[in-house]
């Protein structure tokens, strides 16, 4: 018996809420093992979130309502994206047609915009520096993402995530086409950028002048800090979902909504994410962080790949 669509919709959001910190914890633990360190537990992100939820907040003097609202806007934006993309099912759920892939990108940008505003509103030099750098990186990353989504939309004749995945499932030639492979490579480079991974940023660094994403939330504390930390894990989880369930390997999703197939889809989703996490761990353990002035060169490489994907499509890559 198939589960009601509303229940499946809720399960997709719960999957994001429950398992997003786990992926972050697994990456941190794997990096520690690979680097011969003891490292934290895979459940450390859960402990951190629970710790911040129980702490009282310390508010900088003179902040406005934006400072308090930003964590909630970001958290709600990430939850909304989980309703638009195929997390567990291959068929659209009640809200699956409410926004296309660009709509999800706008929600990502909305969350980043409010967090950057909150960093500037706090008056802290480090938070302001992090917000400024984050906006610079965003300006360089967004054109690449737009070209990637545009390429996939050209290939699949649609910009709806569910239909994109269905197009790939029905054509192995499309999966291995040059334009699709180039768009995948460009999107993976942007995943490293948007999740604050080496070579753009070291997620484990405590040096303020080298931080980008983490510096924006320096002045937050208490429950708001918990939401921001949780939101960071959710953002990474969502980008991985788009990567594996829409662009790279859109197989293994539940096609009928039965409990068993939904459970198997969840297990396979986590397995696919572990593969992506292993690649990220290998990159972080093999390369050094780029200097700030070298970041545009790295992101320029992603942009060139995305442009080549479109050119290849029109020159015969289809």
C-alpha distance (Angstrom), angle and dihedral (degrees) to the residues before:
residue distance angle dihedral
X1 . . .
X2 3.81 . .
X3 3.78 120.5 .
X4 3.82 116.7 -115.8
X5 3.82 113.4 -93.4
X6 3.80 91.3 -118.1
X7 3.81 90.1 55.8
X8 3.81 91.0 49.2
X9 3.79 89.2 49.8
X10 3.81 90.2 53.1
X11 3.82 90.9 46.8
X12 3.81 90.5 56.1
X13 3.80 90.9 54.0
X14 3.83 91.6 44.7
X15 3.81 89.8 50.9
X16 3.78 88.8 56.0
X17 3.80 93.8 46.5
X18 3.80 96.6 45.3
X19 3.79 104.4 38.3
X20 3.82 104.0 32.9
X21 3.84 94.0 83.6
X22 3.81 89.2 47.9
X23 3.81 92.8 61.3
X24 3.81 89.7 51.5
X25 3.79 90.5 49.0
X26 3.80 93.1 48.8
X27 3.81 91.7 51.6
X28 3.81 92.2 49.7
X29 3.79 92.1 47.0
X30 3.82 93.6 46.9
X31 3.80 91.4 49.7
X32 3.80 90.7 51.8
X33 3.81 92.3 50.4
X34 3.80 92.3 47.0
X35 3.81 90.4 49.8
X36 3.84 93.2 47.3
X37 3.80 93.7 -111.6
X38 3.77 129.1 131.8
X39 3.78 92.7 -125.8
X40 3.80 131.7 176.5
X41 3.79 128.4 -57.9
X42 3.79 118.3 -92.7
X43 3.81 85.7 -115.5
X44 3.81 94.2 55.4
X45 3.85 93.4 104.8
X46 3.81 88.8 57.5
X47 3.81 90.6 50.6
X48 3.81 90.9 49.4
X49 3.80 93.4 49.7
X50 3.81 91.8 48.2
X51 3.80 90.5 47.6
X52 3.80 92.9 53.1
X53 3.80 92.4 45.1
X54 3.82 90.0 58.8
X55 3.81 95.9 44.8
X56 3.77 124.7 92.3
X57 3.79 118.2 -115.1
X58 3.78 125.8 -109.3
X59 3.80 111.7 -153.9
X60 3.82 124.8 -158.1
X61 3.76 114.2 -124.0
X62 3.79 118.1 -96.9
X63 3.81 99.7 15.1
X64 3.80 120.2 149.4
X65 3.80 132.6 -137.0
X66 3.81 90.1 -83.7
X67 3.80 90.5 70.2
X68 3.83 91.5 57.1
X69 3.81 96.8 38.6
X70 3.82 99.0 48.7
X71 3.85 98.3 77.6
X72 3.80 91.4 50.7
X73 3.82 93.9 46.6
X74 3.81 90.9 50.2
X75 3.80 93.0 46.3
X76 3.83 92.4 48.8
X77 3.82 91.2 46.7
X78 3.79 92.4 55.6
X79 3.81 91.7 47.3
X80 3.80 89.6 51.2
X81 3.82 92.0 53.2
X82 3.82 89.6 57.4
X83 3.81 87.7 63.2
X84 3.82 93.1 55.5
X85 3.81 102.7 49.0
X86 3.84 133.2 60.9
X87 3.78 103.7 -98.6
X88 3.81 99.3 151.8
X89 3.82 108.4 -7.7
X90 3.80 133.1 58.2
X91 3.82 92.0 -148.8
X92 3.81 124.9 70.1
X93 3.79 117.7 -96.7
X94 3.84 124.4 -145.8
X95 3.80 93.7 -74.9
X96 3.80 96.7 33.0
X97 3.80 93.1 102.3
X98 3.79 95.2 45.0
X99 3.81 92.1 91.2
X100 3.80 139.1 10.8
X101 3.79 128.7 -137.9
X102 3.81 91.0 -78.9
X103 3.79 89.3 51.9
X104 3.79 88.2 58.2
X105 3.81 89.4 48.7
X106 3.81 89.8 53.1
X107 3.81 89.7 53.2
X108 3.81 89.9 52.0
X109 3.80 88.6 51.0
X110 3.80 91.9 47.3
X111 3.80 91.2 55.2
X112 3.81 92.6 47.1
X113 3.81 91.3 47.1
X114 3.80 94.6 53.8
X115 3.81 93.2 44.7
X116 3.81 89.9 51.3
X117 3.82 90.7 48.6
X118 3.80 89.8 51.0
X119 3.81 90.4 51.1
X120 3.79 91.0 52.4
X121 3.81 91.9 43.1
X122 3.81 91.7 55.7
X123 3.81 90.7 67.3
X124 3.80 92.0 -136.6
X125 3.82 114.2 139.8
X126 3.80 91.9 -141.7
X127 3.81 94.0 48.8
X128 3.80 90.3 46.8
X129 3.79 90.6 49.2
X130 3.81 91.3 49.8
X131 3.81 91.7 47.6
X132 3.80 91.4 49.9
X133 3.79 92.6 49.2
X134 3.81 92.1 45.6
X135 3.79 91.1 54.2
X136 3.80 90.6 48.7
X137 3.80 90.9 52.3
X138 3.81 90.7 45.2
X139 3.78 92.4 53.6
X140 3.80 89.4 53.4
X141 3.82 95.5 43.2
X142 3.79 101.8 45.8
X143 3.85 96.9 66.4
X144 3.80 88.7 54.2
X145 3.80 92.5 50.3
X146 3.80 91.1 48.0
X147 3.81 91.2 52.6
X148 3.82 90.9 47.1
X149 3.79 92.9 51.7
X150 3.80 90.3 43.4
X151 3.80 90.3 53.9
X152 3.79 93.6 49.0
X153 3.81 89.4 46.6
X154 3.81 89.9 53.3
X155 3.79 90.7 49.8
X156 3.81 95.8 46.9
X157 3.84 97.1 31.9
X158 3.81 90.6 -127.1
X159 3.78 142.1 69.0
X160 3.82 96.6 -144.0
X161 3.84 111.0 111.6
X162 3.82 94.6 -139.8
X163 3.80 92.7 51.8
X164 3.81 91.3 45.0
X165 3.79 90.1 57.7
X166 3.80 91.8 45.9
X167 3.81 90.7 52.6
X168 3.79 91.1 54.6
X169 3.80 93.0 45.9
X170 3.81 90.0 55.3
X171 3.81 97.2 49.2
X172 3.80 127.0 44.9
X173 3.80 88.9 -178.5
X174 3.80 89.0 62.7
X175 3.81 91.8 49.0
X176 3.81 92.4 56.4
X177 3.80 97.3 36.8
X178 3.80 115.6 125.7
X179 3.80 93.9 -120.1
X180 3.81 92.0 52.5
X181 3.81 93.8 47.5
X182 3.81 91.5 49.6
X183 3.82 91.5 49.7
X184 3.80 90.1 50.5
X185 3.81 90.9 52.5
X186 3.81 91.6 49.0
X187 3.81 92.4 48.4
X188 3.81 91.8 49.6
X189 3.80 90.7 54.2
X190 3.81 88.5 51.9
X191 3.81 90.1 50.6
X192 3.80 88.2 59.9
X193 3.79 88.7 49.7
X194 3.81 98.0 46.0
X195 3.81 94.7 44.7
X196 3.80 94.1 49.0
X197 3.79 96.6 -116.7
X198 3.78 131.4 152.5
X199 3.01 129.7 -53.2
X200 3.84 87.5 36.4
X201 3.78 100.5 37.1
X202 3.79 138.4 -10.1
X203 3.81 109.3 -121.3
X204 3.82 91.1 -157.7
X205 3.80 96.7 48.1
X206 3.80 120.6 118.3
X207 3.80 95.8 -171.6
X208 3.80 105.8 115.1
X209 3.80 96.5 -154.2
X210 3.81 91.3 56.4
X211 3.81 96.6 49.4
X212 3.78 126.6 101.6
X213 3.81 114.5 163.1
X214 3.80 97.2 21.9
X215 3.80 92.4 49.0
X216 3.82 91.6 62.7
X217 3.79 92.6 66.9
X218 3.80 98.5 43.7
X219 3.80 94.4 115.0
X220 3.80 97.6 46.7
X221 3.78 122.1 96.3
X222 3.77 142.4 165.2
X223 3.83 120.0 22.3
X224 3.81 92.5 -11.9
X225 3.80 90.4 57.6
X226 3.81 88.8 49.3
X227 3.80 90.4 54.5
X228 3.80 91.6 47.9
X229 3.81 93.0 49.3
X230 3.78 90.6 45.6
X231 3.80 90.0 46.5
X232 3.80 91.1 53.7
X233 3.80 89.8 55.3
X234 3.82 90.4 45.7
X235 3.80 91.8 52.0
X236 3.81 90.8 52.8
X237 3.81 91.0 47.2
X238 3.81 92.7 50.6
X239 3.80 93.1 49.2
X240 3.80 89.4 51.0
X241 3.82 90.1 49.4
X242 3.80 91.5 52.9
X243 3.79 90.0 46.6
X244 3.83 97.6 50.2
X245 3.83 103.1 27.1
X246 3.81 99.6 39.7
X247 3.81 109.1 22.9
X248 3.81 111.8 22.9
X249 3.80 114.5 19.2
X250 3.82 112.4 6.7
X251 3.82 92.5 168.0
X252 3.80 127.9 105.7
X253 3.80 97.2 48.1
X254 3.78 120.5 134.3
X255 3.81 110.6 -93.6
X256 3.81 98.3 -176.0
X257 3.81 105.9 30.7
X258 3.82 95.5 -121.5
X259 3.83 115.4 151.3
X260 3.82 93.7 -115.9
X261 3.81 95.0 51.0
X262 3.82 90.8 44.7
X263 3.81 89.9 52.7
X264 3.80 91.5 48.1
X265 3.82 89.4 48.8
X266 3.80 89.3 53.9
X267 3.81 92.6 49.8
X268 3.80 92.1 47.9
X269 3.80 91.5 46.4
X270 3.80 91.0 54.9
X271 3.82 90.3 46.1
X272 3.81 91.7 52.5
X273 3.79 90.0 47.6
X274 3.80 90.6 52.2
X275 3.80 88.9 56.6
X276 3.81 91.0 52.4
X277 3.81 89.7 45.0
X278 3.81 90.2 52.6
X279 3.81 90.4 54.5
X280 3.82 90.4 48.7
X281 3.81 90.8 49.5
X282 3.79 90.4 50.7
X283 3.80 91.4 51.4
X284 3.80 93.6 46.9
X285 3.79 91.4 49.6
X286 3.80 95.0 46.2
X287 3.81 104.4 44.0
X288 3.77 136.9 52.3
X289 3.78 125.1 -125.9
X290 3.78 113.4 -91.5
X291 3.78 121.4 -119.5
X292 3.79 112.3 -104.5
X293 3.80 93.7 -108.4
X294 3.83 90.0 54.3
X295 3.82 94.9 55.7
X296 3.85 94.1 85.2
X297 3.81 88.8 56.8
X298 3.81 91.2 55.0
X299 3.78 92.1 47.0
X300 3.78 90.1 45.1
X301 3.80 88.0 60.5
X302 3.81 89.4 56.5
X303 3.79 90.9 48.3
X304 3.81 91.7 51.3
X305 3.81 90.4 50.9
X306 3.80 91.1 51.5
X307 3.81 91.7 49.2
X308 3.81 90.6 47.8
X309 3.80 88.5 52.7
X310 3.80 91.1 59.3
X311 3.81 93.2 42.7
X312 3.81 90.8 49.3
X313 3.79 90.6 50.4
X314 3.78 92.8 54.9
X315 3.81 93.6 41.8
X316 3.78 93.2 55.8
X317 3.82 107.2 -70.8
X318 3.78 89.3 123.8
